[in-house]
Amino acid sequence: MIQITPQMRVLVAIEPVDGRRGIDGLGQVCRSVLLSNPGDGTMFVFRTRSGKAIRLLVLRLMVRTR
């Protein structure tokens, strides 16, 4: 389950992506095309080329401090 908060950014890709892309491939699209860091908690919405599915990517990287 994805919890959407009022302060969460949501970026929607206009161009469709290859539905076979995994997490790493979608993360690369976030960095190179959308010019955003996929690990900052932003929700990225992608549409597959066939138009039959959407894919969501939400990553929160936790950094431990000692």
Biotite code that builds the C-alpha atoms (Angstrom):
import biotite.structure as struc

atoms = struc.array([
    struc.Atom([0.000, 0.000, 0.000], chain_id="A", res_id=1, res_name="MET", atom_name="CA", element="C"),
    struc.Atom([1.283, 3.442, -0.877], chain_id="A", res_id=2, res_name="ILE", atom_name="CA", element="C"),
    struc.Atom([0.465, 6.229, 1.515], chain_id="A", res_id=3, res_name="GLN", atom_name="CA", element="C"),
    struc.Atom([0.172, 9.587, -0.227], chain_id="A", res_id=4, res_name="ILE", atom_name="CA", element="C"),
    struc.Atom([0.789, 12.579, 2.001], chain_id="A", res_id=5, res_name="THR", atom_name="CA", element="C"),
    struc.Atom([-0.052, 16.238, 1.271], chain_id="A", res_id=6, res_name="PRO", atom_name="CA", element="C"),
    struc.Atom([3.649, 17.169, 1.045], chain_id="A", res_id=7, res_name="GLN", atom_name="CA", element="C"),
    struc.Atom([4.525, 14.316, -1.356], chain_id="A", res_id=8, res_name="MET", atom_name="CA", element="C"),
    struc.Atom([5.581, 15.354, -4.873], chain_id="A", res_id=9, res_name="ARG", atom_name="CA", element="C"),
    struc.Atom([4.046, 13.425, -7.760], chain_id="A", res_id=10, res_name="VAL", atom_name="CA", element="C"),
    struc.Atom([5.728, 13.569, -11.180], chain_id="A", res_id=11, res_name="LEU", atom_name="CA", element="C"),
    struc.Atom([3.952, 12.110, -14.201], chain_id="A", res_id=12, res_name="VAL", atom_name="CA", element="C"),
    struc.Atom([5.997, 11.146, -17.249], chain_id="A", res_id=13, res_name="ALA", atom_name="CA", element="C"),
    struc.Atom([4.436, 12.354, -20.500], chain_id="A", res_id=14, res_name="ILE", atom_name="CA", element="C"),
    struc.Atom([6.240, 9.911, -22.784], chain_id="A", res_id=15, res_name="GLU", atom_name="CA", element="C"),
    struc.Atom([5.413, 6.192, -22.399], chain_id="A", res_id=16, res_name="PRO", atom_name="CA", element="C"),
    struc.Atom([8.092, 3.793, -21.136], chain_id="A", res_id=17, res_name="VAL", atom_name="CA", element="C"),
    struc.Atom([8.953, 0.209, -21.990], chain_id="A", res_id=18, res_name="ASP", atom_name="CA", element="C"),
    struc.Atom([6.853, -1.975, -19.672], chain_id="A", res_id=19, res_name="GLY", atom_name="CA", element="C"),
    struc.Atom([9.738, -4.415, -19.262], chain_id="A", res_id=20, res_name="ARG", atom_name="CA", element="C"),
    struc.Atom([11.848, -1.880, -17.378], chain_id="A", res_id=21, res_name="ARG", atom_name="CA", element="C"),
    struc.Atom([12.550, -2.768, -13.780], chain_id="A", res_id=22, res_name="GLY", atom_name="CA", element="C"),
    struc.Atom([13.221, -0.564, -10.787], chain_id="A", res_id=23, res_name="ILE", atom_name="CA", element="C"),
    struc.Atom([16.729, 0.297, -11.980], chain_id="A", res_id=24, res_name="ASP", atom_name="CA", element="C"),
    struc.Atom([15.508, 1.194, -15.477], chain_id="A", res_id=25, res_name="GLY", atom_name="CA", element="C"),
    struc.Atom([12.726, 3.417, -14.192], chain_id="A", res_id=26, res_name="LEU", atom_name="CA", element="C"),
    struc.Atom([15.171, 5.026, -11.771], chain_id="A", res_id=27, res_name="GLY", atom_name="CA", element="C"),
    struc.Atom([17.421, 5.831, -14.730], chain_id="A", res_id=28, res_name="GLN", atom_name="CA", element="C"),
    struc.Atom([14.482, 7.509, -16.509], chain_id="A", res_id=29, res_name="VAL", atom_name="CA", element="C"),
    struc.Atom([13.873, 9.585, -13.362], chain_id="A", res_id=30, res_name="CYS", atom_name="CA", element="C"),
    struc.Atom([17.477, 10.756, -13.305], chain_id="A", res_id=31, res_name="ARG", atom_name="CA", element="C"),
    struc.Atom([18.080, 11.318, -17.023], chain_id="A", res_id=32, res_name="SER", atom_name="CA", element="C"),
    struc.Atom([14.708, 12.449, -18.395], chain_id="A", res_id=33, res_name="VAL", atom_name="CA", element="C"),
    struc.Atom([12.844, 13.894, -15.424], chain_id="A", res_id=34, res_name="LEU", atom_name="CA", element="C"),
    struc.Atom([16.058, 15.277, -13.831], chain_id="A", res_id=35, res_name="LEU", atom_name="CA", element="C"),
    struc.Atom([14.989, 14.176, -10.374], chain_id="A", res_id=36, res_name="SER", atom_name="CA", element="C"),
    struc.Atom([16.387, 11.898, -7.683], chain_id="A", res_id=37, res_name="ASN", atom_name="CA", element="C"),
    struc.Atom([14.264, 8.729, -7.423], chain_id="A", res_id=38, res_name="PRO", atom_name="CA", element="C"),
    struc.Atom([15.315, 8.210, -3.793], chain_id="A", res_id=39, res_name="GLY", atom_name="CA", element="C"),
    struc.Atom([13.887, 11.398, -2.312], chain_id="A", res_id=40, res_name="ASP", atom_name="CA", element="C"),
    struc.Atom([10.350, 10.095, -1.713], chain_id="A", res_id=41, res_name="GLY", atom_name="CA", element="C"),
    struc.Atom([8.792, 11.565, -4.865], chain_id="A", res_id=42, res_name="THR", atom_name="CA", element="C"),
    struc.Atom([6.161, 9.405, -6.575], chain_id="A", res_id=43, res_name="MET", atom_name="CA", element="C"),
    struc.Atom([6.843, 8.856, -10.270], chain_id="A", res_id=44, res_name="PHE", atom_name="CA", element="C"),
    struc.Atom([4.006, 7.729, -12.549], chain_id="A", res_id=45, res_name="VAL", atom_name="CA", element="C"),
    struc.Atom([4.785, 6.027, -15.860], chain_id="A", res_id=46, res_name="PHE", atom_name="CA", element="C"),
    struc.Atom([2.498, 4.741, -18.614], chain_id="A", res_id=47, res_name="ARG", atom_name="CA", element="C"),
    struc.Atom([3.519, 1.712, -20.642], chain_id="A", res_id=48, res_name="THR", atom_name="CA", element="C"),
    struc.Atom([3.786, 1.989, -24.417], chain_id="A", res_id=49, res_name="ARG", atom_name="CA", element="C"),
    struc.Atom([0.775, -0.252, -24.899], chain_id="A", res_id=50, res_name="SER", atom_name="CA", element="C"),
    struc.Atom([-1.278, 2.071, -22.683], chain_id="A", res_id=51, res_name="GLY", atom_name="CA", element="C"),
    struc.Atom([-2.702, -0.894, -20.778], chain_id="A", res_id=52, res_name="LYS", atom_name="CA", element="C"),
    struc.Atom([-0.861, -0.276, -17.517], chain_id="A", res_id=53, res_name="ALA", atom_name="CA", element="C"),
    struc.Atom([0.717, 2.369, -15.354], chain_id="A", res_id=54, res_name="ILE", atom_name="CA", element="C"),
    struc.Atom([3.756, 1.877, -13.154], chain_id="A", res_id=55, res_name="ARG", atom_name="CA", element="C"),
    struc.Atom([4.490, 3.759, -9.961], chain_id="A", res_id=56, res_name="LEU", atom_name="CA", element="C"),
    struc.Atom([7.921, 4.225, -8.463], chain_id="A", res_id=57, res_name="LEU", atom_name="CA", element="C"),
    struc.Atom([8.336, 5.486, -4.911], chain_id="A", res_id=58, res_name="VAL", atom_name="CA", element="C"),
    struc.Atom([11.683, 5.076, -3.164], chain_id="A", res_id=59, res_name="LEU", atom_name="CA", element="C"),
    struc.Atom([12.704, 6.312, 0.237], chain_id="A", res_id=60, res_name="ARG", atom_name="CA", element="C"),
    struc.Atom([16.355, 5.806, 0.968], chain_id="A", res_id=61, res_name="LEU", atom_name="CA", element="C"),
    struc.Atom([17.081, 5.713, 4.648], chain_id="A", res_id=62, res_name="MET", atom_name="CA", element="C"),
    struc.Atom([20.545, 6.733, 5.791], chain_id="A", res_id=63, res_name="VAL", atom_name="CA", element="C"),
    struc.Atom([21.789, 5.560, 9.146], chain_id="A", res_id=64, res_name="ARG", atom_name="CA", element="C"),
    struc.Atom([23.905, 7.848, 11.244], chain_id="A", res_id=65, res_name="THR", atom_name="CA", element="C"),
    struc.Atom([26.054, 6.578, 14.046], chain_id="A", res_id=66, res_name="ARG", atom_name="CA", element="C"),
])
